[in-house]
Amino acid sequence: MISSTRNWLDDVFAAIAFAEVNEVETAREFLKTKRARKKKFSWDSVFTAISFAEEGEFETAKHFLRSGSRVLLLLEEDIPLTQELFHYIQGLIKPMNTAVEVFYIGEYIPDKLKEFVKPLREEGLFYGVIQVKDKEVCDEAVVEYIKRHPDVDFYVIKPSKEVAQPHEERILKTLWQKMGVPFILIKQREFA
């Protein structure tokens, strides 16, 4: 049993590594989800996108041509938002033709977040922000979100410099075990 779990974890970590270098198809092969998540081609979507583009609604047109998958970015109130983080997210999702949805855990959504997602919104790579005000229910909220949106390919977590709290560890454990959704943990860079 331990060896089968180890093999499965090796596959998951390999998939995450391929996803970070924009090798999405290879990552999905490791997760054996390539066939399950393939979007059906639709001429209706193409013609609808053309109509919106002709009227100057480029963001809406891109929405109709998007791959259908999404990346979930998990942010907490006490974690400082940086331009570097959003450049990383943009570099991750743009080649995959997928969009990001921000799952924000905190009382108030900062104006800085709106500023950082503006380039993603302009390129049609942004779904929106979902706010959860109570940290104690955030793990359940994320699980429910992923159940309602099976097109979540993986989620990205921006850690703080502090030691992980028990509720943060529960989020990771719950999502990892119950949902089977791989995640990318962004490490804080130390500059000398």
N, C-alpha and C positions, 0 to 999 in steps of 0.2 A: 504494500500500500504506500509506503514512504517513497519508493522509487517511482510509482506512477504519479504521485503528487509532485515530486521533484521534476519529472518530465513535463508535466502540465505547466508548472511554474516557469521552467526554462522556455517553453513555447510562448507564454505570456510576456516574459521579459524580452524575448527576441522580437515579438510583435511590437512592443513599445519602442524598442530601438529602431526598427524599420519605420515606424510611424513618425518618429522624430526626424528622420532624414527624408520624409515625404515619399516613402515606398509603401503606399497604402495597400496596394494589392498584395504585396508580399506579406505585410502585417496581417491582413485578413486571412491569408492562407494559413498562417500559423495559428490563428484563432478559429479556423475552419468556419468562417462566416461569409466567405466570398459570395456564395450563391444565395444565401439568405437575405442579404441586404442590397442586392442589385436592383436598381430602380428601372421600372419598365419605361421604354421609350414612348412618348406620346406626342403626336403631331399637334394635338390641341394645345399642349403646353408651348410648343414652338410658335404657333400662330398667335397665341395670346401674348407671348413675350414680344413678338414683332409689333403687335398692335400697341402695347404699352411703350415700347421703345420709340415708335413713330410719334407718339404724343409727348415724348420727353420724360417719361416716367421710367428712367433707367434702373432705379433700385427695384421697382416692382417687376420689371422685365427680368432682371437677374434672378429674382426669387423664383420665377417660373422655370428657369433653366438650371437652377441649383441641383446638385446631386441628390438632395434629399436627406443626407446624413448631417449630423451636427456634433459639435464638440461642446462639452459643458465645462465652463471655467468656474471653479469654486473659489470665492474670495470672502475674506472675513473683515469685519470692521476695523480691527486693530492692526491689520497688515497694511503697511504703506503701499500705495499704488505708484508704479513707476512706468515711465515710457518704455523702458527696456522690456518689461513684461509683455506689454501690448505689441511691441515689435516682434517678440518671440511668437506670440499667438498668431499674429498676421502671417508671419513666415511659415507657420505650421499649417494653417488652414487654407491659405490662398492657392497653393499648388494642388490641393485636394479638391478644390471647388466645393468646399463645405462652409458652413457658417458656425459661428460661436454663439452660445447663449450664456450669459453671466448669471450665476447663482450667488447672490450677495447676501451674506449673513451679517445683519446689523440693524440698528435702529433707523439710521438715515443713510440714504444713498448719497455719496459725496459728489459735488459738481465735477471734481477731477475725473471721476469715472466717465461721466458724459463726454468730457473733453477727449479722453483717450479712446473711446469707442467710435468717435466721429469718423475717422478714416475707414474703419471697418464698415460702418453704416453706409458711407458714400460708395463703397465698392460692392454693397449688397451682401456682405459677409457677416451680418449681425442680425440675430433674431430678436434680442431684447434682454431685459434685466428682470430676474425674478428675485424678490426680496423676502427673506425670512427674518423676522425680528428677534425670535427667541432661539438662542444657541442650543437649548436643550431638545428642541424638536427638529433641528436641521437635518439630522441623519435620516429621520423618517421622511421628511419632505423631499430629500434628494432621492431616496428609494422610490417614493411615489412618482416623482417626476420621471425617472428612468423607466418605470413601468408604463407610464402614459406615452412616453416617447421612445419607442424601441429603435429609433434611428440614431440614438446616441452611440457613436463609435468608441469614444473614450472621454475621460474627463481629465482636466488639468487642475492641479492643486498648487497654490502659491503658499509655501510655508512661512511662518514667522521665524525669527531668530531664537524665540523662546522654546523651552521644552514643550513637547506636545501634551495637551491636556487630555484627560480621560475621554471627554466627549469627542475630541478630534480623532482619537484612536478608534473610537466606536464607529465614526463615519467611515474610515478606511476599511475597517474589518467588515462592517455590514455590507458596504458596496462590493468589496472584493469577494466575499463569500456568497452572498445572496444573488447579486446581479450578474456577476461574471463580466463586469465592464472594466477593461484595463484602464490604468491611470498613469499620468505623467506627473511626477513630483518635481517642481522647479526648485533647485537649490539656490540659496542666497549666495551671491558672489562676494567674496571678501577682497576689497581693494586696499593695497598698502600705500 
